[in-house]
Amino acid sequence: LIPVNDRVKDVAVHSLTRGVRGVFVSCAKLALFHAAFTWVTFRAFGVHFVYTSTLASGATAILPLLASWSVSVPAALGLLAKGQGLKGALLVVAHWVTLIFVDIDIYQSEIQVVHPYIVGLSVVG
């Protein structure tokens, strides 16, 4: 429908496909990583509701309404209520550090040179 030659169309379609695929692959990797990391850390710290929190952490990685580390805050409050405030603080810091380092690394490895508008449309839509 766009009046350009076939070579330009092929390049545009390839770039758009690569950008959208990169966003979806990075979201899947983030969801798997955060779910696994939440499961391991919650089990290690003896937090209740491990499976529900694991599901919530994976969901927040796919649909970023909340940061994925925010799942650790109720668990930290539960540990604080048990008198294990240091464990709770370490749990939140561990999840926050993974957000800072791992998320950026996954996004940079999967999403190559793509216009931010395309990335935003892929995440929202």
Backbone bond lengths (Angstrom), bond angles and torsions (degrees), N, CA, C in turn:
res aa  C-N    CA-C-N  psi(-1)  N-CA   C-N-CA  omega(-1)  CA-C   N-CA-C  phi
1 L - - - 1.427 - - 1.528 112.26 -
2 I 1.318 116.93 -20.62 1.458 120.07 179.10 1.527 108.35 -90.28
3 P 1.318 117.66 129.79 1.468 120.05 -176.45 1.535 113.27 -79.87
4 V 1.329 116.64 71.67 1.464 122.47 173.81 1.521 107.58 -131.69
5 N 1.323 115.39 165.92 1.464 116.99 -177.89 1.532 111.06 -74.21
6 D 1.315 116.43 167.31 1.464 122.06 -172.63 1.526 112.66 -65.05
7 R 1.313 117.80 -34.29 1.467 120.87 -179.89 1.522 110.50 -63.52
8 V 1.318 118.37 -43.89 1.463 122.19 179.57 1.531 110.11 -66.44
9 K 1.325 117.06 -38.72 1.467 120.11 177.52 1.525 110.64 -62.57
10 D 1.343 116.54 -43.56 1.459 120.05 -179.68 1.522 111.91 -62.82
11 V 1.310 116.92 -41.14 1.467 120.61 178.28 1.528 110.54 -65.36
12 A 1.326 117.40 -42.33 1.460 121.14 -179.87 1.527 111.01 -65.39
13 V 1.318 117.03 -43.73 1.462 120.73 179.50 1.521 110.40 -64.89
14 H 1.326 117.17 -41.53 1.466 120.98 179.31 1.535 110.49 -63.21
15 S 1.313 117.78 -44.46 1.464 121.36 -179.67 1.523 111.39 -64.96
16 L 1.311 116.66 -43.57 1.455 120.59 179.69 1.524 111.09 -64.99
17 T 1.316 116.58 -43.27 1.465 120.71 179.13 1.525 110.87 -63.61
18 R 1.321 116.89 -42.20 1.463 120.59 179.79 1.529 110.89 -64.09
19 G 1.324 117.11 -40.28 1.458 120.40 179.39 1.513 112.91 -66.01
20 V 1.316 116.48 -46.59 1.471 120.40 -179.57 1.523 110.37 -66.36
21 R 1.322 117.21 -41.00 1.468 120.49 178.76 1.528 110.43 -63.48
22 G 1.325 117.06 -40.14 1.461 120.30 178.65 1.511 112.25 -61.99
23 V 1.311 116.74 -39.77 1.465 120.12 178.85 1.525 110.29 -66.12
24 F 1.312 118.05 -44.46 1.463 120.15 -178.85 1.522 112.10 -67.33
25 V 1.318 116.94 -40.78 1.467 119.80 179.01 1.522 110.47 -65.89
26 S 1.322 117.19 -41.60 1.465 119.43 179.56 1.525 110.97 -65.88
27 C 1.325 118.37 -37.57 1.467 120.63 176.86 1.525 111.06 -64.00
28 A 1.316 116.95 -40.66 1.468 119.95 178.58 1.528 111.08 -65.89
29 K 1.331 116.87 -43.53 1.465 119.77 177.76 1.522 111.75 -62.55
30 L 1.333 116.09 -42.46 1.467 119.42 179.08 1.520 111.34 -63.59
31 A 1.325 116.85 -42.36 1.461 120.03 -179.83 1.529 111.08 -62.22
32 L 1.318 116.53 -45.33 1.466 119.68 179.11 1.521 111.69 -64.92
33 F 1.324 116.59 -43.12 1.461 119.18 -179.67 1.525 111.26 -63.80
34 H 1.327 117.02 -50.37 1.468 119.37 -176.62 1.525 111.76 -65.62
35 A 1.315 117.26 -36.39 1.461 119.29 177.07 1.530 110.65 -64.70
36 A 1.322 116.87 -45.47 1.465 120.09 179.67 1.529 111.19 -66.30
37 F 1.319 116.93 -42.26 1.459 120.18 -179.88 1.528 111.00 -65.06
38 T 1.312 117.07 -40.29 1.467 120.61 177.79 1.517 110.38 -64.02
39 W 1.312 116.83 -43.54 1.461 119.95 -179.82 1.527 110.52 -61.59
40 V 1.337 116.77 -46.49 1.470 120.44 -177.86 1.532 110.98 -64.99
41 T 1.332 116.75 -47.87 1.469 118.08 -176.56 1.533 112.07 -69.53
42 F 1.304 117.81 -38.52 1.465 119.28 179.85 1.530 110.67 -67.13
43 R 1.316 117.11 -38.03 1.467 119.86 176.60 1.528 110.56 -66.67
44 A 1.336 116.06 -40.16 1.465 120.10 -178.82 1.533 111.72 -66.78
45 F 1.327 116.99 -36.70 1.457 120.79 -178.92 1.530 113.02 -88.66
46 G 1.313 118.37 -3.72 1.460 121.64 177.59 1.516 114.05 72.28
47 V 1.312 116.64 38.11 1.463 122.23 -179.05 1.529 109.02 -87.07
48 H 1.334 115.74 144.25 1.461 120.53 175.85 1.524 110.22 -80.01
49 F 1.311 117.18 166.17 1.468 124.41 178.87 1.528 111.98 58.94
50 V 1.310 115.85 48.33 1.468 121.21 -177.14 1.522 110.79 -65.86
51 Y 1.303 118.22 -45.36 1.454 121.04 -173.61 1.525 111.79 -71.73
52 T 1.310 117.43 -38.95 1.462 120.35 177.00 1.522 110.61 -64.74
53 S 1.310 116.18 -42.73 1.467 120.53 178.61 1.523 111.47 -66.56
54 T 1.319 116.85 -35.78 1.459 120.70 177.37 1.524 110.51 -64.19
55 L 1.312 116.36 -44.24 1.461 120.63 177.19 1.527 111.26 -62.93
56 A 1.317 116.65 -42.56 1.473 120.47 179.32 1.527 111.19 -65.17
57 S 1.319 117.75 -38.07 1.459 120.70 179.78 1.522 111.12 -66.78
58 G 1.312 117.10 -41.91 1.460 119.90 176.24 1.514 112.13 -64.75
59 A 1.328 116.39 -37.82 1.464 120.47 179.63 1.526 111.52 -68.20
60 T 1.317 117.49 -38.45 1.463 119.10 178.85 1.516 111.89 -70.33
61 A 1.315 117.65 -23.14 1.467 119.84 175.47 1.526 110.52 -74.33
62 I 1.333 117.23 -33.90 1.462 120.53 -179.97 1.523 110.74 -79.44
63 L 1.309 116.46 -47.36 1.464 121.79 -178.87 1.529 107.82 -114.10
64 P 1.318 117.55 93.71 1.467 120.01 -169.01 1.530 114.58 -77.27
65 L 1.318 116.60 64.48 1.455 119.93 173.27 1.525 110.48 -79.57
66 L 1.309 116.03 -33.99 1.459 123.66 174.31 1.521 107.80 -124.90
67 A 1.297 116.63 156.92 1.462 119.84 174.39 1.524 108.86 -71.14
68 S 1.317 116.47 148.08 1.462 119.56 -176.10 1.527 112.23 -66.42
69 W 1.313 118.53 -24.73 1.466 119.60 178.47 1.524 111.94 -72.31
70 S 1.321 117.47 -17.96 1.468 119.91 -178.39 1.530 112.31 -65.64
71 V 1.318 117.45 -18.40 1.464 120.91 176.61 1.528 110.46 -66.82
72 S 1.330 116.84 -25.95 1.460 119.85 -178.16 1.530 113.06 -80.45
73 V 1.318 118.39 -13.84 1.471 120.70 -177.31 1.534 111.89 -65.95
74 P 1.344 120.63 -48.65 1.479 118.36 177.12 1.527 112.29 -61.31
75 A 1.330 116.83 -35.07 1.468 119.48 177.72 1.523 110.51 -66.33
76 A 1.328 116.71 -39.50 1.466 120.22 178.06 1.528 110.86 -65.53
77 L 1.329 116.62 -38.31 1.466 119.37 176.65 1.532 110.87 -65.54
78 G 1.328 116.74 -36.06 1.465 120.15 175.51 1.518 111.62 -65.12
79 L 1.314 116.41 -40.41 1.470 119.09 176.72 1.527 110.79 -67.55
80 L 1.315 116.86 -36.84 1.461 120.42 177.55 1.527 110.57 -63.70
81 A 1.326 116.86 -39.10 1.465 120.79 178.59 1.532 111.88 -65.26
82 K 1.333 116.25 -27.91 1.467 120.72 177.10 1.525 112.32 -84.18
83 G 1.329 116.90 -1.38 1.458 120.07 -179.47 1.515 113.06 87.98
84 Q 1.324 117.15 18.50 1.467 121.57 -179.97 1.532 109.40 -117.53
85 G 1.321 115.17 59.30 1.455 121.12 -176.33 1.511 113.61 -64.20
86 L 1.346 117.62 -35.73 1.458 120.52 179.06 1.527 110.93 -64.68
87 K 1.316 116.53 -41.59 1.463 120.07 176.39 1.526 111.18 -61.36
88 G 1.313 116.29 -41.26 1.463 120.71 178.65 1.512 111.91 -63.53
89 A 1.319 116.85 -42.56 1.463 120.52 178.84 1.525 110.70 -65.65
90 L 1.320 117.02 -41.81 1.467 120.32 178.02 1.523 111.78 -63.61
91 L 1.326 116.50 -36.16 1.461 120.64 178.45 1.524 111.17 -64.35
92 V 1.320 117.07 -45.77 1.467 120.65 179.38 1.526 110.27 -65.52
93 V 1.318 117.64 -43.08 1.473 120.99 179.93 1.528 110.31 -63.52
94 A 1.319 117.76 -41.07 1.472 120.40 179.35 1.530 110.90 -62.30
95 H 1.312 117.04 -42.29 1.467 119.82 179.29 1.528 111.56 -70.99
96 W 1.302 117.63 -34.48 1.467 120.79 178.11 1.521 110.80 -69.01
97 V 1.323 117.27 -40.06 1.471 120.90 179.82 1.529 110.28 -65.17
98 T 1.314 117.48 -40.05 1.471 118.29 178.00 1.515 111.16 -65.58
99 L 1.320 117.29 -33.79 1.460 119.92 176.27 1.524 110.19 -62.83
100 I 1.310 117.14 -42.88 1.462 121.30 -177.37 1.524 111.33 -67.38
101 F 1.322 118.23 -46.74 1.457 120.63 -172.39 1.529 113.72 -92.41
102 V 1.310 117.75 -48.08 1.466 120.60 -172.98 1.523 112.04 -72.48
103 D 1.324 117.72 -44.70 1.460 120.03 -178.77 1.522 111.53 -60.14
104 I 1.307 116.52 -45.11 1.461 120.27 179.89 1.517 110.64 -63.40
105 D 1.332 117.29 -41.10 1.461 120.28 -180.00 1.526 111.40 -64.79
106 I 1.316 117.76 -42.14 1.466 120.52 179.85 1.523 110.46 -67.06
107 Y 1.324 117.37 -44.03 1.468 119.26 178.71 1.524 111.44 -61.83
108 Q 1.334 117.48 -42.00 1.462 119.90 -178.71 1.516 112.36 -69.89
109 S 1.315 117.85 -30.45 1.466 119.15 -179.48 1.525 112.31 -79.37
110 E 1.332 117.71 -29.81 1.464 120.08 -175.95 1.523 114.01 -95.90
111 I 1.307 117.39 -36.98 1.459 120.46 -177.09 1.517 107.61 -98.96
112 Q 1.310 115.51 105.44 1.458 120.57 -177.48 1.528 109.26 -80.51
113 V 1.289 118.02 -139.51 1.459 122.29 -177.20 1.527 108.77 -82.45
114 V 1.321 115.36 97.01 1.452 121.97 -179.49 1.527 107.13 -135.22
115 H 1.291 115.99 144.50 1.465 120.59 178.72 1.526 109.37 -64.28
116 P 1.334 118.42 136.43 1.467 120.87 -178.76 1.529 114.00 -58.04
117 Y 1.314 117.85 -26.70 1.459 120.96 178.06 1.533 110.31 -64.10
118 I 1.321 116.69 -41.84 1.471 121.40 179.03 1.523 109.82 -66.65
119 V 1.321 117.34 -41.09 1.467 120.60 178.17 1.530 109.95 -62.07
120 G 1.326 116.53 -44.24 1.466 119.78 179.61 1.522 112.33 -63.44
121 L 1.323 116.88 -40.94 1.468 119.68 177.01 1.522 111.27 -64.71
122 S 1.319 117.24 -36.45 1.465 120.36 179.76 1.515 111.29 -67.92
123 V 1.313 117.06 -38.74 1.472 120.06 -179.49 1.523 110.23 -70.95
124 V 1.324 116.50 -45.02 1.470 120.43 -177.47 1.515 111.67 -71.80
125 G 1.322 117.15 -43.34 1.453 120.90 -173.00 1.454 112.57 -94.66
